[in-house]
Every structure is written in structure tokens, then in C-alpha cells.
């Protein structure tokens, strides 16, 4: 019988496996598992080790992510963070918007910021469980790092100042190369380049900007006989094939992407694929039976060549332990959970959910005014959600009292009910005057103003 690590690595080599491996992207959820909040957890290497190792055992994981925090790199480079008790930190200042240039950024070395903490924790995880569990080291992808450094205006810059955008992406690719090298020196099994903002751009912009900056990162890892995966949350459907064409060993994606479509592409490119169980509607609010039924369906579609069962993204902090235990037991042993009256199905939970006034779908909008609603997973912990919110904030002053806006999260039962009534199927989505306008595409300020002005004139 192969170890979990052997199964994961075989899948990433696109070999057939005896059973589909299971890699839960536990993130800051493991802080709750050991009785801590996210901030204290991400600042304590021993806590990270304890949480990841505990989750690997309790959830019967075949592979683990050492540190799931995409803000480590921008923090070192001068961006300020807002810390949360139940989310990873969020970037709240963009150093290149503050009058600095790339040349002004501090030297990026392994002794800066929380990099030593991440390296220490990762090495200890490898020492404790690396013989039987595959250890993934996560780094911030170049495109997302560019957004963190330059802010939402970077999207406009891709159109108006393409050469400057490419220079910044080349710089960010260099950061990713350094992080990859430092983690590979520790003996990690795979480098996971997490670049969530690439779901927010067109295939044309992906080919022009993302593909070239990924080439040196993939080459660096492969030249050192390492394994590399690319991960993008949001509805990355339009860019999935382009991700595979970057020649990684595997890709990961969230629930908005059709697994069958990816499986067919994986046969063409011989690239492994990880995903894509629903974070909220199944793992957070479903019952153990519902979670295992979804895992069973994903495994059936994914098959035993190249596929790794995973959540669609890093798990919400409050994901019930019993749901993940049930998925792990099924993935490892085929054990089905008992149907228990103690666990509500999602349907029953939604029926019991009180409206509380949150589900009014039609906002009353006075003529000449505009109401914007951004439907997100959570802009504090989801980069595409964050930058769609920032797009709105960037134009608020221009419109004053004529513009009102709000963010609607789906991390609650009421939020799920609301999105169902709105007919929103992808995240993030922006509605203007109750009409879906930007669906999984973060607009530039000019694009957003054009849509707002059109409705004000109406």
C-alpha cells in the first residue's frame, strides 16, 4: 500500500493511482482546530506546525499545505496588512501607489518579515510528517503580488502602460523564483503558486502578461527537479487551458470550474488537477453525508489518473471538523458516514434560516442614483473579492451621495439564500441597480464609471 505522499506525487506525475489522494487546503482553519485565532496562529511557527500536523492526522490527509498566507511577500515589500481573527490578513496599502518605484522597494531576502517563520514551520512539518504526507509550500503568484504592490490601478496600467506592467510582473516573478528556491532547499514536495487574481482577466491578457512571468518560475522549479502546481480561485474557466500550457505539474481551481472539462484537458496536456469541493454550500454548511456524496461525485469525474481531491480553495475558518473527518475517512477507506438526525442538510438549514431583512433582492434606487452590490466569499480573505471592492472604493468620492454600495458575503446561510435569489452563480460578482454587470471580472475605474454614468443618465 502506497503512502499518501506517494499517491499525491504519482497523481502529479499523471500516473494512475490505486485510490484518489486527498489534500485539504486547511489554511487558517487549522488555527481553530488547535484553539487559536488566525492572527496569533500565523505569527507562531510552532502553532503552524501543530495545526497542520493535527489536521493531517485528524482529516486523514495525503498532503498538506505548510503556510497558506499570500500576504507574506507583499508585507516584506512594504504593504501594510489588516489582521483578522478568522481570516488570513488582507493587504490594505499598496506601496507603489505611495510614490515609490520598484527600485525603492526593500531587498527581498530570506531573513525579512515572516519569511523565516514560514521556512522554519515548513521544515518542521517536513521533519514530522514529510515521510508519509506530501508537503506543499505556497507562494504568492506574480500577478496577484503585482496587484498587492500597485493596487487596483494595475489593471488600468495593463491597458495604458503595458511596458510598466510587464516590468512589475517580471519583478514579481523574481520574488516567486526566490521563494521557490528557499522552499525547495528545505525539501518540500511541491511548490504551489497561488495566483487568484488571474481569474479576473481575459485569456488575451493572461497570454500577454501571466504566461511570460510564469515561465521563469516553472523553469526554476523543474531545473531543480521539483514539482510545481498553479492555483487560481474564482471562475478561472476561461484560463484553465492557458494555465496548463504554462507546463506545471498540476493545477488547482475552485467550485465554479467544471471538473469534467478540466479532466478532459488534463488528458490532452498530461497535467494533474486538484479540486474542487464547494467551500460554503457543502463543506461549511452541509452535513457529513452531503460532503461525502460530493467527494464521491468529484472522484468519479476526476478518475484515478492525475486527480487529487481537494476543496475549491482554502477552507473557511469555521468549517465543521466532522465534515472534513468524514471526507478523509471516505477518501482513505471508502467509509460512508451514518445518516444522523444530529446533522442538518443544507436544504433543511436554509429552510430554518430567518430572513432578518437581509434578503430583499430589489433595492429601491432613486432616479439619478446608483446602488452597487458586490457578492463575495469575503473581501478580507479573497483577493479577487478584495480588488472588486477596491474598484468601487476608488470611484466613491466622484459620485458622493449619488452612489451607495455594500458587500454581500456568502459565508452565512442568509447570504447563500440571497445569492440564490439574485441568480448569482460566480464569485465575485458586481450588481449595479440589481443588474449583474461585472461577473468574475474586476473592472478598471474607467470601466466602472462608464457603467455607473450610463445608469445615472437613465
Number of C-alpha atoms within 10 A of each C-alpha: 6 12 13 23 22 19 27 30 24 19 26 26 17 22 17 15 19 11 20 24 30 29 28 28 24 28 25 29 26 30 26 19 21 16 10 18 19 22 18 15 23 25 13 14 22 15 18 29 24 20 25 27 22 15 23 22 14 16 24 24 28 28 28 26 23 27 25 22 21 25 21 22 25 25 23 20 21 16 20 18 17 12 17 15 16 19 22 25 23 23 24 16 19 23 22 21 14 10 8 12 12 15 7 11 14 11 10 16 14 16 11 16 17 19 19 14 19 25 22 16 22 27 19 19 25 23 12 14 18 19 13 17 27 25 26 26 26 24 26 27 29 29 25 23 27 26 22 29 26 24 21 24 16 23 23 16 16 16 12 11 12 16 12 13 21 19 13 23 24 21 17 25 25 18 22 24 20 18 23 25 17 15 21 19 11 16 16 22 22 25 26 23 27 26 22 26 26 27 24 27 19 14 19 10 15 19 16 14 21 25 15 16 25 26 14 16 27 24 17 17 19 15 10 11 10 19 22 25 25 26 27 25 26 27 25 27 19 15 21 21 18 15 25 23 13 19 20 26 26 27 28 28 30 25 19 18 20 15 22 14 14 26 21 12 17 22 13 11 15 21 26 29 30 29 30 25 25 22 21 20 19 23 27 23 27 24 25 27 21 22 27 27 17 18 26 18 12 20 21 12 15 25 17 18 24 29 34 32 27 27 26 25 25 21 22 23 21 17 21 18 18 16 22 25 21 24 32 27 18 20 25 17 11 14 13 16 20 9 11 10 7 7 14 17 18 19 12 11 15 17 11 11 13 12 14 8 8 12 17 12 12 10 13 12 14 10 11 14 20 23 20 21 21 24 28 25 25 20 22 19 20 23 24 28 29 22 23 26 23 19 23 24 13 14 16 16 11 11 14 10 10 16 19 15 17 12 17 22 21 19 18 17 21 20 19 20 18 21 19 12 12 18 10 17 14 16 23 30 22 27 18 19 19 17 13 16 16 18 19 21 21 27 22 20 18 12 13 18 18 11 13 21 14 11 16 14 9 8
